[in-house]
């Protein structure tokens, strides 16, 4: 939903990045070398604040992340798209 919001606000397309380190997986948004991560603080060794927007990708290398394509929830099928679209509309209406 964050990628959709940013796209609608004119910030362009973000990519859904996903990787695994040990038994833990992680996902973040990326546009070129700019990383946008709102959940990395779940890891005790994350060197930045609770929300990260920047170009320091060193920490992410341990996840061997791969580009999972455009960060767009419509790619997960009609059911997921309908659920998340309804949630997105509700959030945007607040």
PDB file with one MODEL, atoms N, CA, C and O in Angstrom:
MODEL        1
ATOM      1  N   UNK A   1       0.820  -1.186   0.000  1.00  0.00           N
ATOM      2  CA  UNK A   1       0.000   0.000   0.000  1.00  0.00           C
ATOM      3  C   UNK A   1       0.868   1.255   0.000  1.00  0.00           C
ATOM      4  O   UNK A   1       0.514   2.260  -0.616  1.00  0.00           O
ATOM      5  N   UNK A   2       1.999   1.196   0.688  1.00  0.00           N
ATOM      6  CA  UNK A   2       2.894   2.354   0.702  1.00  0.00           C
ATOM      7  C   UNK A   2       3.419   2.656  -0.698  1.00  0.00           C
ATOM      8  O   UNK A   2       3.465   3.819  -1.099  1.00  0.00           O
ATOM      9  N   UNK A   3       3.808   1.646  -1.433  1.00  0.00           N
ATOM     10  CA  UNK A   3       4.294   1.859  -2.799  1.00  0.00           C
ATOM     11  C   UNK A   3       3.205   2.453  -3.679  1.00  0.00           C
ATOM     12  O   UNK A   3       3.484   3.329  -4.498  1.00  0.00           O
ATOM     13  N   UNK A   4       1.983   1.996  -3.525  1.00  0.00           N
ATOM     14  CA  UNK A   4       0.873   2.547  -4.308  1.00  0.00           C
ATOM     15  C   UNK A   4       0.676   4.021  -3.961  1.00  0.00           C
ATOM     16  O   UNK A   4       0.507   4.851  -4.854  1.00  0.00           O
ATOM     17  N   UNK A   5       0.696   4.346  -2.681  1.00  0.00           N
ATOM     18  CA  UNK A   5       0.535   5.725  -2.250  1.00  0.00           C
ATOM     19  C   UNK A   5       1.635   6.613  -2.838  1.00  0.00           C
ATOM     20  O   UNK A   5       1.356   7.685  -3.373  1.00  0.00           O
ATOM     21  N   UNK A   6       2.877   6.160  -2.734  1.00  0.00           N
ATOM     22  CA  UNK A   6       3.994   6.949  -3.257  1.00  0.00           C
ATOM     23  C   UNK A   6       3.881   7.135  -4.766  1.00  0.00           C
ATOM     24  O   UNK A   6       4.166   8.215  -5.283  1.00  0.00           O
ATOM     25  N   UNK A   7       3.470   6.094  -5.466  1.00  0.00           N
ATOM     26  CA  UNK A   7       3.276   6.195  -6.902  1.00  0.00           C
ATOM     27  C   UNK A   7       2.197   7.203  -7.255  1.00  0.00           C
ATOM     28  O   UNK A   7       2.359   8.003  -8.176  1.00  0.00           O
ATOM     29  N   UNK A   8       1.092   7.162  -6.517  1.00  0.00           N
ATOM     30  CA  UNK A   8       0.005   8.105  -6.765  1.00  0.00           C
ATOM     31  C   UNK A   8       0.416   9.547  -6.472  1.00  0.00           C
ATOM     32  O   UNK A   8      -0.143  10.480  -7.049  1.00  0.00           O
ATOM     33  N   UNK A   9       1.381   9.730  -5.587  1.00  0.00           N
ATOM     34  CA  UNK A   9       1.858  11.064  -5.227  1.00  0.00           C
ATOM     35  C   UNK A   9       3.005  11.531  -6.126  1.00  0.00           C
ATOM     36  O   UNK A   9       3.590  12.589  -5.894  1.00  0.00           O
ATOM     37  N   UNK A  10       3.325  10.736  -7.155  1.00  0.00           N
ATOM     38  CA  UNK A  10       4.304  11.159  -8.139  1.00  0.00           C
ATOM     39  C   UNK A  10       5.738  10.766  -7.860  1.00  0.00           C
ATOM     40  O   UNK A  10       6.656  11.314  -8.471  1.00  0.00           O
ATOM     41  N   UNK A  11       5.955   9.828  -6.949  1.00  0.00           N
ATOM     42  CA  UNK A  11       7.318   9.412  -6.616  1.00  0.00           C
ATOM     43  C   UNK A  11       7.805   8.240  -7.460  1.00  0.00           C
ATOM     44  O   UNK A  11       8.902   7.736  -7.221  1.00  0.00           O
ATOM     45  N   UNK A  12       7.039   7.801  -8.420  1.00  0.00           N
ATOM     46  CA  UNK A  12       7.472   6.739  -9.316  1.00  0.00           C
ATOM     47  C   UNK A  12       7.253   5.354  -8.761  1.00  0.00           C
ATOM     48  O   UNK A  12       6.646   5.161  -7.708  1.00  0.00           O
ATOM     49  N   UNK A  13       7.773   4.390  -9.511  1.00  0.00           N
ATOM     50  CA  UNK A  13       7.588   2.983  -9.162  1.00  0.00           C
ATOM     51  C   UNK A  13       8.661   2.511  -8.189  1.00  0.00           C
ATOM     52  O   UNK A  13       9.844   2.806  -8.358  1.00  0.00           O
ATOM     53  N   UNK A  14       8.232   1.778  -7.176  1.00  0.00           N
ATOM     54  CA  UNK A  14       9.146   1.126  -6.247  1.00  0.00           C
ATOM     55  C   UNK A  14       9.119  -0.374  -6.516  1.00  0.00           C
ATOM     56  O   UNK A  14       8.114  -0.927  -6.962  1.00  0.00           O
ATOM     57  N   UNK A  15      10.228  -1.002  -6.239  1.00  0.00           N
ATOM     58  CA  UNK A  15      10.354  -2.444  -6.421  1.00  0.00           C
ATOM     59  C   UNK A  15      10.195  -3.128  -5.065  1.00  0.00           C
ATOM     60  O   UNK A  15      10.601  -2.599  -4.030  1.00  0.00           O
ATOM     61  N   UNK A  16       9.600  -4.305  -5.098  1.00  0.00           N
ATOM     62  CA  UNK A  16       9.451  -5.127  -3.903  1.00  0.00           C
ATOM     63  C   UNK A  16      10.699  -5.999  -3.795  1.00  0.00           C
ATOM     64  O   UNK A  16      10.919  -6.886  -4.620  1.00  0.00           O
ATOM     65  N   UNK A  17      11.502  -5.745  -2.788  1.00  0.00           N
ATOM     66  CA  UNK A  17      12.724  -6.511  -2.560  1.00  0.00           C
ATOM     67  C   UNK A  17      12.467  -7.496  -1.424  1.00  0.00           C
ATOM     68  O   UNK A  17      11.816  -7.158  -0.435  1.00  0.00           O
ATOM     69  N   UNK A  18      12.978  -8.706  -1.569  1.00  0.00           N
ATOM     70  CA  UNK A  18      12.766  -9.728  -0.550  1.00  0.00           C
ATOM     71  C   UNK A  18      14.016 -10.575  -0.419  1.00  0.00           C
ATOM     72  O   UNK A  18      14.687 -10.876  -1.406  1.00  0.00           O
ATOM     73  N   UNK A  19      14.315 -10.952   0.799  1.00  0.00           N
ATOM     74  CA  UNK A  19      15.476 -11.791   1.028  1.00  0.00           C
ATOM     75  C   UNK A  19      15.347 -12.544   2.332  1.00  0.00           C
ATOM     76  O   UNK A  19      14.383 -12.377   3.080  1.00  0.00           O
ATOM     77  N   UNK A  20      16.342 -13.378   2.589  1.00  0.00           N
ATOM     78  CA  UNK A  20      16.330 -14.208   3.780  1.00  0.00           C
ATOM     79  C   UNK A  20      17.724 -14.219   4.387  1.00  0.00           C
ATOM     80  O   UNK A  20      18.723 -14.316   3.674  1.00  0.00           O
ATOM     81  N   UNK A  21      17.780 -14.119   5.701  1.00  0.00           N
ATOM     82  CA  UNK A  21      19.031 -14.206   6.444  1.00  0.00           C
ATOM     83  C   UNK A  21      18.796 -15.221   7.551  1.00  0.00           C
ATOM     84  O   UNK A  21      18.009 -14.989   8.469  1.00  0.00           O
ATOM     85  N   UNK A  22      19.484 -16.342   7.452  1.00  0.00           N
ATOM     86  CA  UNK A  22      19.217 -17.418   8.404  1.00  0.00           C
ATOM     87  C   UNK A  22      17.789 -17.901   8.224  1.00  0.00           C
ATOM     88  O   UNK A  22      17.371 -18.227   7.113  1.00  0.00           O
ATOM     89  N   UNK A  23      17.044 -17.947   9.319  1.00  0.00           N
ATOM     90  CA  UNK A  23      15.654 -18.401   9.236  1.00  0.00           C
ATOM     91  C   UNK A  23      14.660 -17.240   9.200  1.00  0.00           C
ATOM     92  O   UNK A  23      13.455 -17.450   9.340  1.00  0.00           O
ATOM     93  N   UNK A  24      15.159 -16.026   9.015  1.00  0.00           N
ATOM     94  CA  UNK A  24      14.276 -14.856   8.999  1.00  0.00           C
ATOM     95  C   UNK A  24      14.243 -14.223   7.613  1.00  0.00           C
ATOM     96  O   UNK A  24      15.274 -14.039   6.966  1.00  0.00           O
ATOM     97  N   UNK A  25      13.057 -13.903   7.186  1.00  0.00           N
ATOM     98  CA  UNK A  25      12.899 -13.232   5.901  1.00  0.00           C
ATOM     99  C   UNK A  25      12.615 -11.751   6.146  1.00  0.00           C
ATOM    100  O   UNK A  25      12.221 -11.345   7.240  1.00  0.00           O
ATOM    101  N   UNK A  26      12.826 -10.969   5.109  1.00  0.00           N
ATOM    102  CA  UNK A  26      12.580  -9.537   5.218  1.00  0.00           C
ATOM    103  C   UNK A  26      12.235  -8.993   3.839  1.00  0.00           C
ATOM    104  O   UNK A  26      12.693  -9.513   2.821  1.00  0.00           O
ATOM    105  N   UNK A  27      11.433  -7.952   3.818  1.00  0.00           N
ATOM    106  CA  UNK A  27      11.056  -7.292   2.567  1.00  0.00           C
ATOM    107  C   UNK A  27      11.134  -5.789   2.761  1.00  0.00           C
ATOM    108  O   UNK A  27      10.910  -5.280   3.859  1.00  0.00           O
ATOM    109  N   UNK A  28      11.454  -5.081   1.679  1.00  0.00           N
ATOM    110  CA  UNK A  28      11.542  -3.630   1.712  1.00  0.00           C
ATOM    111  C   UNK A  28      11.265  -3.106   0.321  1.00  0.00           C
ATOM    112  O   UNK A  28      11.209  -3.870  -0.643  1.00  0.00           O
ATOM    113  N   UNK A  29      11.094  -1.808   0.220  1.00  0.00           N
ATOM    114  CA  UNK A  29      10.883  -1.156  -1.065  1.00  0.00           C
ATOM    115  C   UNK A  29      12.186  -0.546  -1.537  1.00  0.00           C
ATOM    116  O   UNK A  29      13.006  -0.108  -0.729  1.00  0.00           O
ATOM    117  N   UNK A  30      12.374  -0.518  -2.837  1.00  0.00           N
ATOM    118  CA  UNK A  30      13.591   0.076  -3.374  1.00  0.00           C
ATOM    119  C   UNK A  30      13.295   0.711  -4.722  1.00  0.00           C
ATOM    120  O   UNK A  30      12.509   0.199  -5.518  1.00  0.00           O
ATOM    121  N   UNK A  31      13.950   1.845  -4.952  1.00  0.00           N
ATOM    122  CA  UNK A  31      13.870   2.543  -6.232  1.00  0.00           C
ATOM    123  C   UNK A  31      15.291   2.942  -6.586  1.00  0.00           C
ATOM    124  O   UNK A  31      15.850   3.866  -5.996  1.00  0.00           O
ATOM    125  N   UNK A  32      15.871   2.249  -7.546  1.00  0.00           N
ATOM    126  CA  UNK A  32      17.290   2.467  -7.838  1.00  0.00           C
ATOM    127  C   UNK A  32      18.113   2.074  -6.630  1.00  0.00           C
ATOM    128  O   UNK A  32      18.001   0.948  -6.146  1.00  0.00           O
ATOM    129  N   UNK A  33      18.937   2.983  -6.133  1.00  0.00           N
ATOM    130  CA  UNK A  33      19.717   2.661  -4.937  1.00  0.00           C
ATOM    131  C   UNK A  33      19.073   3.213  -3.665  1.00  0.00           C
ATOM    132  O   UNK A  33      19.662   3.120  -2.588  1.00  0.00           O
ATOM    133  N   UNK A  34      17.875   3.785  -3.775  1.00  0.00           N
ATOM    134  CA  UNK A  34      17.172   4.321  -2.611  1.00  0.00           C
ATOM    135  C   UNK A  34      16.331   3.212  -1.977  1.00  0.00           C
ATOM    136  O   UNK A  34      15.490   2.594  -2.630  1.00  0.00           O
ATOM    137  N   UNK A  35      16.578   2.981  -0.706  1.00  0.00           N
ATOM    138  CA  UNK A  35      15.877   1.954   0.066  1.00  0.00           C
ATOM    139  C   UNK A  35      14.859   2.647   0.966  1.00  0.00           C
ATOM    140  O   UNK A  35      15.164   3.656   1.602  1.00  0.00           O
ATOM    141  N   UNK A  36      13.653   2.098   1.014  1.00  0.00           N
ATOM    142  CA  UNK A  36      12.617   2.577   1.910  1.00  0.00           C
ATOM    143  C   UNK A  36      12.151   1.370   2.714  1.00  0.00           C
ATOM    144  O   UNK A  36      11.603   0.417   2.161  1.00  0.00           O
ATOM    145  N   UNK A  37      12.372   1.420   4.017  1.00  0.00           N
ATOM    146  CA  UNK A  37      12.099   0.263   4.861  1.00  0.00           C
ATOM    147  C   UNK A  37      11.399   0.725   6.136  1.00  0.00           C
ATOM    148  O   UNK A  37      11.963   1.482   6.926  1.00  0.00           O
ATOM    149  N   UNK A  38      10.174   0.264   6.322  1.00  0.00           N
ATOM    150  CA  UNK A  38       9.420   0.666   7.509  1.00  0.00           C
ATOM    151  C   UNK A  38       9.360  -0.429   8.577  1.00  0.00           C
ATOM    152  O   UNK A  38       8.695  -0.257   9.598  1.00  0.00           O
ATOM    153  N   UNK A  39      10.051  -1.558   8.350  1.00  0.00           N
ATOM    154  CA  UNK A  39       9.963  -2.665   9.311  1.00  0.00           C
ATOM    155  C   UNK A  39      11.315  -3.237   9.735  1.00  0.00           C
ATOM    156  O   UNK A  39      11.344  -4.233  10.458  1.00  0.00           O
ATOM    157  N   UNK A  40      12.415  -2.657   9.322  1.00  0.00           N
ATOM    158  CA  UNK A  40      13.725  -3.227   9.651  1.00  0.00           C
ATOM    159  C   UNK A  40      14.049  -3.148  11.132  1.00  0.00           C
ATOM    160  O   UNK A  40      14.919  -3.880  11.605  1.00  0.00           O
ATOM    161  N   UNK A  41      13.381  -2.288  11.871  1.00  0.00           N
ATOM    162  CA  UNK A  41      13.678  -2.175  13.295  1.00  0.00           C
ATOM    163  C   UNK A  41      13.262  -3.412  14.091  1.00  0.00           C
ATOM    164  O   UNK A  41      13.503  -3.485  15.296  1.00  0.00           O
ATOM    165  N   UNK A  42      12.640  -4.380  13.422  1.00  0.00           N
ATOM    166  CA  UNK A  42      12.346  -5.650  14.084  1.00  0.00           C
ATOM    167  C   UNK A  42      13.620  -6.462  14.318  1.00  0.00           C
ATOM    168  O   UNK A  42      13.616  -7.427  15.083  1.00  0.00           O
ATOM    169  N   UNK A  43      14.704  -6.070  13.660  1.00  0.00           N
ATOM    170  CA  UNK A  43      15.988  -6.742  13.805  1.00  0.00           C
ATOM    171  C   UNK A  43      16.856  -5.942  14.771  1.00  0.00           C
ATOM    172  O   UNK A  43      17.049  -4.740  14.589  1.00  0.00           O
ATOM    173  N   UNK A  44      17.374  -6.606  15.791  1.00  0.00           N
ATOM    174  CA  UNK A  44      18.143  -5.901  16.821  1.00  0.00           C
ATOM    175  C   UNK A  44      19.442  -5.305  16.291  1.00  0.00           C
ATOM    176  O   UNK A  44      19.985  -4.384  16.901  1.00  0.00           O
ATOM    177  N   UNK A  45      19.947  -5.806  15.177  1.00  0.00           N
ATOM    178  CA  UNK A  45      21.212  -5.295  14.643  1.00  0.00           C
ATOM    179  C   UNK A  45      21.020  -4.231  13.556  1.00  0.00           C
ATOM    180  O   UNK A  45      21.991  -3.825  12.917  1.00  0.00           O
ATOM    181  N   UNK A  46      19.789  -3.780  13.342  1.00  0.00           N
ATOM    182  CA  UNK A  46      19.562  -2.763  12.322  1.00  0.00           C
ATOM    183  C   UNK A  46      20.206  -1.457  12.776  1.00  0.00           C
ATOM    184  O   UNK A  46      19.905  -0.967  13.864  1.00  0.00           O
ATOM    185  N   UNK A  47      21.096  -0.884  11.950  1.00  0.00           N
ATOM    186  CA  UNK A  47      21.888   0.260  12.406  1.00  0.00           C
ATOM    187  C   UNK A  47      21.210   1.624  12.281  1.00  0.00           C
ATOM    188  O   UNK A  47      21.815   2.639  12.628  1.00  0.00           O
ATOM    189  N   UNK A  48      19.986   1.669  11.801  1.00  0.00           N
ATOM    190  CA  UNK A  48      19.313   2.946  11.589  1.00  0.00           C
ATOM    191  C   UNK A  48      18.077   3.027  12.473  1.00  0.00           C
ATOM    192  O   UNK A  48      17.814   2.121  13.263  1.00  0.00           O
ATOM    193  N   UNK A  49      17.323   4.105  12.342  1.00  0.00           N
ATOM    194  CA  UNK A  49      16.120   4.304  13.143  1.00  0.00           C
ATOM    195  C   UNK A  49      14.980   3.396  12.738  1.00  0.00           C
ATOM    196  O   UNK A  49      15.160   2.496  11.917  1.00  0.00           O
ATOM    197  N   UNK A  50      13.799   3.626  13.311  1.00  0.00           N
ATOM    198  CA  UNK A  50      12.660   2.740  13.053  1.00  0.00           C
ATOM    199  C   UNK A  50      12.154   2.768  11.616  1.00  0.00           C
ATOM    200  O   UNK A  50      11.573   1.788  11.150  1.00  0.00           O
ATOM    201  N   UNK A  51      12.362   3.860  10.918  1.00  0.00           N
ATOM    202  CA  UNK A  51      12.015   3.955   9.506  1.00  0.00           C
ATOM    203  C   UNK A  51      13.266   4.398   8.775  1.00  0.00           C
ATOM    204  O   UNK A  51      13.916   5.365   9.172  1.00  0.00           O
ATOM    205  N   UNK A  52      13.602   3.692   7.711  1.00  0.00           N
ATOM    206  CA  UNK A  52      14.826   4.015   6.987  1.00  0.00           C
ATOM    207  C   UNK A  52      14.515   4.399   5.548  1.00  0.00           C
ATOM    208  O   UNK A  52      13.829   3.678   4.824  1.00  0.00           O
ATOM    209  N   UNK A  53      15.039   5.549   5.156  1.00  0.00           N
ATOM    210  CA  UNK A  53      15.030   5.983   3.763  1.00  0.00           C
ATOM    211  C   UNK A  53      16.449   6.446   3.480  1.00  0.00           C
ATOM    212  O   UNK A  53      16.909   7.434   4.053  1.00  0.00           O
ATOM    213  N   UNK A  54      17.136   5.746   2.613  1.00  0.00           N
ATOM    214  CA  UNK A  54      18.513   6.109   2.324  1.00  0.00           C
ATOM    215  C   UNK A  54      19.139   5.198   1.297  1.00  0.00           C
ATOM    216  O   UNK A  54      18.466   4.378   0.671  1.00  0.00           O
ATOM    217  N   UNK A  55      20.439   5.355   1.134  1.00  0.00           N
ATOM    218  CA  UNK A  55      21.156   4.603   0.105  1.00  0.00           C
ATOM    219  C   UNK A  55      22.192   3.634   0.680  1.00  0.00           C
ATOM    220  O   UNK A  55      22.919   2.995  -0.080  1.00  0.00           O
ATOM    221  N   UNK A  56      22.268   3.517   1.987  1.00  0.00           N
ATOM    222  CA  UNK A  56      23.229   2.598   2.602  1.00  0.00           C
ATOM    223  C   UNK A  56      22.658   1.183   2.563  1.00  0.00           C
ATOM    224  O   UNK A  56      21.830   0.814   3.396  1.00  0.00           O
ATOM    225  N   UNK A  57      23.109   0.398   1.589  1.00  0.00           N
ATOM    226  CA  UNK A  57      22.585  -0.950   1.413  1.00  0.00           C
ATOM    227  C   UNK A  57      23.418  -2.043   2.053  1.00  0.00           C
ATOM    228  O   UNK A  57      23.134  -3.224   1.856  1.00  0.00           O
ATOM    229  N   UNK A  58      24.439  -1.678   2.816  1.00  0.00           N
ATOM    230  CA  UNK A  58      25.326  -2.689   3.402  1.00  0.00           C
ATOM    231  C   UNK A  58      24.576  -3.705   4.257  1.00  0.00           C
ATOM    232  O   UNK A  58      24.799  -4.908   4.113  1.00  0.00           O
ATOM    233  N   UNK A  59      23.704  -3.253   5.133  1.00  0.00           N
ATOM    234  CA  UNK A  59      22.981  -4.159   6.030  1.00  0.00           C
ATOM    235  C   UNK A  59      22.117  -5.133   5.238  1.00  0.00           C
ATOM    236  O   UNK A  59      21.954  -6.284   5.642  1.00  0.00           O
ATOM    237  N   UNK A  60      21.573  -4.693   4.135  1.00  0.00           N
ATOM    238  CA  UNK A  60      20.657  -5.504   3.330  1.00  0.00           C
ATOM    239  C   UNK A  60      21.373  -6.616   2.562  1.00  0.00           C
ATOM    240  O   UNK A  60      20.740  -7.598   2.175  1.00  0.00           O
ATOM    241  N   UNK A  61      22.648  -6.480   2.342  1.00  0.00           N
ATOM    242  CA  UNK A  61      23.393  -7.497   1.594  1.00  0.00           C
ATOM    243  C   UNK A  61      23.328  -8.857   2.258  1.00  0.00           C
ATOM    244  O   UNK A  61      23.368  -9.876   1.568  1.00  0.00           O
ATOM    245  N   UNK A  62      23.229  -8.903   3.577  1.00  0.00           N
ATOM    246  CA  UNK A  62      23.155 -10.180   4.294  1.00  0.00           C
ATOM    247  C   UNK A  62      21.882 -10.953   3.962  1.00  0.00           C
ATOM    248  O   UNK A  62      21.820 -12.161   4.188  1.00  0.00           O
ATOM    249  N   UNK A  63      20.882 -10.284   3.436  1.00  0.00           N
ATOM    250  CA  UNK A  63      19.629 -10.948   3.086  1.00  0.00           C
ATOM    251  C   UNK A  63      19.646 -11.512   1.668  1.00  0.00           C
ATOM    252  O   UNK A  63      18.711 -12.205   1.266  1.00  0.00           O
ATOM    253  N   UNK A  64      20.690 -11.225   0.920  1.00  0.00           N
ATOM    254  CA  UNK A  64      20.764 -11.679  -0.468  1.00  0.00           C
ATOM    255  C   UNK A  64      19.433 -11.392  -1.163  1.00  0.00           C
ATOM    256  O   UNK A  64      18.870 -12.256  -1.836  1.00  0.00           O
ATOM    257  N   UNK A  65      18.950 -10.180  -0.990  1.00  0.00           N
ATOM    258  CA  UNK A  65      17.643  -9.796  -1.516  1.00  0.00           C
ATOM    259  C   UNK A  65      17.573  -9.857  -3.028  1.00  0.00           C
ATOM    260  O   UNK A  65      18.556  -9.632  -3.733  1.00  0.00           O
ATOM    261  N   UNK A  66      16.411 -10.159  -3.487  1.00  0.00           N
ATOM    262  CA  UNK A  66      16.174 -10.176  -4.923  1.00  0.00           C
ATOM    263  C   UNK A  66      14.968  -9.299  -5.246  1.00  0.00           C
ATOM    264  O   UNK A  66      14.095  -9.083  -4.405  1.00  0.00           O
ATOM    265  N   UNK A  67      14.940  -8.818  -6.437  1.00  0.00           N
ATOM    266  CA  UNK A  67      13.868  -7.959  -6.916  1.00  0.00           C
ATOM    267  C   UNK A  67      12.677  -8.847  -7.256  1.00  0.00           C
ATOM    268  O   UNK A  67      12.746  -9.663  -8.175  1.00  0.00           O
ATOM    269  N   UNK A  68      11.599  -8.687  -6.521  1.00  0.00           N
ATOM    270  CA  UNK A  68      10.385  -9.476  -6.742  1.00  0.00           C
ATOM    271  C   UNK A  68       9.402  -8.787  -7.674  1.00  0.00           C
ATOM    272  O   UNK A  68       8.248  -9.199  -7.786  1.00  0.00           O
ATOM    273  N   UNK A  69       9.863  -7.738  -8.339  1.00  0.00           N
ATOM    274  CA  UNK A  69       9.011  -7.039  -9.284  1.00  0.00           C
ATOM    275  C   UNK A  69       8.426  -5.775  -8.683  1.00  0.00           C
ATOM    276  O   UNK A  69       8.776  -5.387  -7.568  1.00  0.00           O
ATOM    277  N   UNK A  70       7.541  -5.142  -9.419  1.00  0.00           N
ATOM    278  CA  UNK A  70       6.927  -3.912  -8.922  1.00  0.00           C
ATOM    279  C   UNK A  70       6.220  -4.162  -7.585  1.00  0.00           C
ATOM    280  O   UNK A  70       5.591  -5.201  -7.384  1.00  0.00           O
ATOM    281  N   UNK A  71       6.336  -3.204  -6.694  1.00  0.00           N
ATOM    282  CA  UNK A  71       5.657  -3.310  -5.402  1.00  0.00           C
ATOM    283  C   UNK A  71       4.202  -2.902  -5.613  1.00  0.00           C
ATOM    284  O   UNK A  71       3.819  -1.754  -5.388  1.00  0.00           O
ATOM    285  N   UNK A  72       3.410  -3.867  -6.049  1.00  0.00           N
ATOM    286  CA  UNK A  72       2.016  -3.616  -6.375  1.00  0.00           C
ATOM    287  C   UNK A  72       1.207  -4.830  -5.951  1.00  0.00           C
ATOM    288  O   UNK A  72       1.402  -5.929  -6.470  1.00  0.00           O
ATOM    289  N   UNK A  73       0.304  -4.629  -5.011  1.00  0.00           N
ATOM    290  CA  UNK A  73      -0.438  -5.767  -4.482  1.00  0.00           C
ATOM    291  C   UNK A  73      -1.416  -6.381  -5.477  1.00  0.00           C
ATOM    292  O   UNK A  73      -1.970  -7.446  -5.204  1.00  0.00           O
ATOM    293  N   UNK A  74      -1.642  -5.749  -6.612  1.00  0.00           N
ATOM    294  CA  UNK A  74      -2.540  -6.339  -7.598  1.00  0.00           C
ATOM    295  C   UNK A  74      -1.959  -7.616  -8.205  1.00  0.00           C
ATOM    296  O   UNK A  74      -2.699  -8.413  -8.783  1.00  0.00           O
ATOM    297  N   UNK A  75      -0.657  -7.820  -8.084  1.00  0.00           N
ATOM    298  CA  UNK A  75      -0.031  -9.008  -8.664  1.00  0.00           C
ATOM    299  C   UNK A  75      -0.326 -10.289  -7.871  1.00  0.00           C
ATOM    300  O   UNK A  75       0.032 -11.383  -8.307  1.00  0.00           O
ATOM    301  N   UNK A  76      -0.971 -10.157  -6.721  1.00  0.00           N
ATOM    302  CA  UNK A  76      -1.243 -11.323  -5.881  1.00  0.00           C
ATOM    303  C   UNK A  76      -2.620 -11.932  -6.121  1.00  0.00           C
ATOM    304  O   UNK A  76      -3.047 -12.817  -5.379  1.00  0.00           O
ATOM    305  N   UNK A  77      -3.306 -11.466  -7.145  1.00  0.00           N
ATOM    306  CA  UNK A  77      -4.594 -12.055  -7.495  1.00  0.00           C
ATOM    307  C   UNK A  77      -5.764 -11.181  -7.081  1.00  0.00           C
ATOM    308  O   UNK A  77      -5.627 -10.246  -6.292  1.00  0.00           O
ATOM    309  N   UNK A  78      -6.911 -11.514  -7.634  1.00  0.00           N
ATOM    310  CA  UNK A  78      -8.119 -10.705  -7.453  1.00  0.00           C
ATOM    311  C   UNK A  78      -8.550 -10.587  -5.995  1.00  0.00           C
ATOM    312  O   UNK A  78      -8.933  -9.508  -5.544  1.00  0.00           O
ATOM    313  N   UNK A  79      -8.490 -11.690  -5.260  1.00  0.00           N
ATOM    314  CA  UNK A  79      -8.959 -11.682  -3.868  1.00  0.00           C
ATOM    315  C   UNK A  79      -8.109 -10.742  -3.013  1.00  0.00           C
ATOM    316  O   UNK A  79      -8.643  -9.896  -2.297  1.00  0.00           O
ATOM    317  N   UNK A  80      -6.794 -10.893  -3.089  1.00  0.00           N
ATOM    318  CA  UNK A  80      -5.885 -10.040  -2.310  1.00  0.00           C
ATOM    319  C   UNK A  80      -6.026  -8.592  -2.753  1.00  0.00           C
ATOM    320  O   UNK A  80      -6.071  -7.685  -1.921  1.00  0.00           O
ATOM    321  N   UNK A  81      -6.096  -8.376  -4.052  1.00  0.00           N
ATOM    322  CA  UNK A  81      -6.245  -7.006  -4.543  1.00  0.00           C
ATOM    323  C   UNK A  81      -7.528  -6.369  -4.019  1.00  0.00           C
ATOM    324  O   UNK A  81      -7.514  -5.204  -3.622  1.00  0.00           O
ATOM    325  N   UNK A  82      -8.617  -7.097  -4.009  1.00  0.00           N
ATOM    326  CA  UNK A  82      -9.883  -6.553  -3.514  1.00  0.00           C
ATOM    327  C   UNK A  82      -9.796  -6.214  -2.030  1.00  0.00           C
ATOM    328  O   UNK A  82     -10.248  -5.152  -1.601  1.00  0.00           O
ATOM    329  N   UNK A  83      -9.214  -7.118  -1.251  1.00  0.00           N
ATOM    330  CA  UNK A  83      -9.074  -6.872   0.192  1.00  0.00           C
ATOM    331  C   UNK A  83      -8.198  -5.653   0.468  1.00  0.00           C
ATOM    332  O   UNK A  83      -8.572  -4.777   1.247  1.00  0.00           O
ATOM    333  N   UNK A  84      -7.038  -5.602  -0.171  1.00  0.00           N
ATOM    334  CA  UNK A  84      -6.117  -4.502   0.094  1.00  0.00           C
ATOM    335  C   UNK A  84      -6.602  -3.194  -0.519  1.00  0.00           C
ATOM    336  O   UNK A  84      -6.337  -2.126   0.032  1.00  0.00           O
ATOM    337  N   UNK A  85      -7.300  -3.254  -1.632  1.00  0.00           N
ATOM    338  CA  UNK A  85      -7.867  -2.028  -2.204  1.00  0.00           C
ATOM    339  C   UNK A  85      -8.911  -1.435  -1.269  1.00  0.00           C
ATOM    340  O   UNK A  85      -8.980  -0.217  -1.105  1.00  0.00           O
ATOM    341  N   UNK A  86      -9.716  -2.283  -0.660  1.00  0.00           N
ATOM    342  CA  UNK A  86     -10.715  -1.803   0.295  1.00  0.00           C
ATOM    343  C   UNK A  86     -10.033  -1.184   1.514  1.00  0.00           C
ATOM    344  O   UNK A  86     -10.460  -0.136   1.999  1.00  0.00           O
ATOM    345  N   UNK A  87      -8.984  -1.822   2.005  1.00  0.00           N
ATOM    346  CA  UNK A  87      -8.233  -1.278   3.129  1.00  0.00           C
ATOM    347  C   UNK A  87      -7.571   0.037   2.769  1.00  0.00           C
ATOM    348  O   UNK A  87      -7.581   0.983   3.557  1.00  0.00           O
ATOM    349  N   UNK A  88      -6.993   0.097   1.572  1.00  0.00           N
ATOM    350  CA  UNK A  88      -6.331   1.310   1.108  1.00  0.00           C
ATOM    351  C   UNK A  88      -7.335   2.462   1.010  1.00  0.00           C
ATOM    352  O   UNK A  88      -7.052   3.580   1.440  1.00  0.00           O
ATOM    353  N   UNK A  89      -8.490   2.184   0.450  1.00  0.00           N
ATOM    354  CA  UNK A  89      -9.530   3.213   0.320  1.00  0.00           C
ATOM    355  C   UNK A  89      -9.968   3.698   1.699  1.00  0.00           C
ATOM    356  O   UNK A  89     -10.195   4.892   1.897  1.00  0.00           O
ATOM    357  N   UNK A  90     -10.086   2.780   2.644  1.00  0.00           N
ATOM    358  CA  UNK A  90     -10.462   3.143   4.005  1.00  0.00           C
ATOM    359  C   UNK A  90      -9.395   4.038   4.639  1.00  0.00           C
ATOM    360  O   UNK A  90      -9.723   5.049   5.261  1.00  0.00           O
ATOM    361  N   UNK A  91      -8.150   3.678   4.487  1.00  0.00           N
ATOM    362  CA  UNK A  91      -7.047   4.480   5.038  1.00  0.00           C
ATOM    363  C   UNK A  91      -7.043   5.860   4.408  1.00  0.00           C
ATOM    364  O   UNK A  91      -6.923   6.864   5.111  1.00  0.00           O
ATOM    365  N   UNK A  92      -7.170   5.919   3.105  1.00  0.00           N
ATOM    366  CA  UNK A  92      -7.122   7.202   2.401  1.00  0.00           C
ATOM    367  C   UNK A  92      -8.334   8.079   2.748  1.00  0.00           C
ATOM    368  O   UNK A  92      -8.268   9.302   2.629  1.00  0.00           O
ATOM    369  N   UNK A  93      -9.419   7.466   3.169  1.00  0.00           N
ATOM    370  CA  UNK A  93     -10.602   8.214   3.557  1.00  0.00           C
ATOM    371  C   UNK A  93     -10.519   8.816   4.948  1.00  0.00           C
ATOM    372  O   UNK A  93     -11.348   9.646   5.320  1.00  0.00           O
ATOM    373  N   UNK A  94      -9.540   8.409   5.702  1.00  0.00           N
ATOM    374  CA  UNK A  94      -9.396   8.907   7.082  1.00  0.00           C
ATOM    375  C   UNK A  94      -8.779  10.270   7.136  1.00  0.00           C
ATOM    376  O   UNK A  94      -8.594  10.821   8.221  1.00  0.00           O
TER     377      UNK A  94
ENDMDL
END
